[in-house]
Amino acid sequence: MRRSVLVRFLGLSLAVALGAVIATAVIATYSTSEQLQGEIDANTGQLQVDGQIYERLSRYASDHPSWSGVDKLVHELSDELGRRIALTKPDGTVIADSARMLGAGPELPSVPAATVDVRTQGNAKLAGAVSVYSARKTAAGKADTVVSAAALPGLYPAYPGWGLTDEELAERNRLAQLATECYAAQGKHATVSSAGGANMPVVMVESGQTVNGTSLMQVTKPNGLNDKCLPPGMNAPSAKAKLVNDDEIRRATDCLDAAGLDYSVTEFDGLQAVEPKDKAAYSDQFANCTTEARSQALAPYVAPSAKLYLGAKSTFNVFSGEGLLRTAATALGVLLIAAVAMLFAGRRLVRPIVALTGAAQRMRNGDHAARVPVSGKDEVARLGHAFNAMAESIQRHDFQRKAMVSDVAHELRTPLANIKGYLVASEDGVVPLDGELVTSLLEETGLLEHLVADLQDLALADAGMLRLHKAPRDLSELAQQVVSAHRPAAETAGVSLTADVPGPAPASVDSARIRQALGNLVSNAIRFTPSGGHVVVGVRRVDDGYNLTVTDNGTGIADEHLPHLFDRFYRAEQSRSRTTGGSGLGLAITKHLAEAHDGRITVTSRVGSGSTFTIRIPAG
């Protein structure tokens, strides 16, 4: 377990995901390939069939103002061509669908095959419709002015003869018959065809050219033929076409005028077209104006845009037939691999957790020596190290607590025994209750009171209830007060006690607590400085605070005791008597007092050379 647990689980998850992706890809590729091959084999002429479907639906859209009633045509085409055909609105609402008839599922393919929109596709369809006009201009020797389909708004959304009424169509047939008789009188073979759509008659005349012995026919008017054979009105637009053309030209010219584009309006057999005056100035804006005008003019007369879907559903159905079995087998395989991998990784992860749980239960039952074996450097290993460190700390503090109870009992027993002994002796008349005895009893009571006060301060600090009453004070003045208060004790011990305070040191502190902290340190220093030694209380400005130091040249403290010197209940032979009352509480309380002022306490010492205790206090 030398790698991170997170990295291992990430790698495991990625491996499982990769396996699932590969399995899914195999299923999809295999099954989709089968479906595509089957469709290709069954529909060798699919492109031609789809083109026919598109053309028929476009013609329907051209002849009807809406898609209402297109269901019949859709089912007829589907039955005739063997294709699923579906039309939807741009928002996805189904207009017509042959899926039920062919037994296909209700889902549509993900991508439409085409968009049927005769309003915007009309210009592209006009190439054949305007061929008669292009031929006329070419015959006149003006090939450079042939009108392009894009520049001509036109009136035929899908084919020539759009909008003819029955009466108009009958008139076209009569004129076409007259044209064929005219060409026959000139010795030219001519026929009438409905290639223009909607049974509109188109006169086909021999072109004078042959291919493989077959005479080619072309639409009137071919070059060199007498125009008199084509009766007037033969190629005239329908009344509806003329109406829409007028609206289209009006919209186009309004748009071009607003855009500041130059144009000209040309008429061909009753139809008007908008052309740019300067061919080089033809732009996308010009095309947009004409195209939009055409779309708006045709809107009331043709069906709106619709999406055309062809064929069966374009995605593989994993829940049907053979696909379901194949998918189930693959899923079971992936789950089996994932289960084996997770079982292996899970056992390696659970083993140390079980060990931690057992050790925690043993600690709960009082076995503070419980530890867990740790190997590796991952998160679980770090948890094991943290648990062992916690157990070590609990065991140490438990030992210190027991030692502290013993020490406190010892410290309380001595003064209490003295007080009890003197009182019993006084009661029995052995020792007179004079002023000297009272003074001795007061001293013993003071020791008890001091010990109880230390215990109370430590309890408040542990509970986070140590209250401070901060106010602006001069730390130099407080240091001098501590020196003055302890000078009698220092003189009695033969120790020189001085203050080293260069100048004022203003700070916001609780003066009583600062004196208490310094007093603890000074008392210890005096106790462990031999006669003739010296103790110095100093105040120094450092960065954004002050260092309050108590330095002596006494016995010093061994290095192994320094890391634990401020621990609660810590007791060592060298450090025990350096704390007030010898209970191991004085330095712990001093540390809490420093931290309560947002400061800290440190110590440096050498055995036989003395010690320096430093309290760092912020200036604020």
Order of alpha helices (4+ residues) and beta strands (2+ residues): alpha-alpha-alpha-beta-beta-alpha-beta-alpha-alpha-alpha-beta-beta-beta-alpha-beta-beta-alpha-beta-alpha-alpha-alpha-beta-alpha-beta-beta-alpha-beta-beta-alpha-alpha-beta-beta
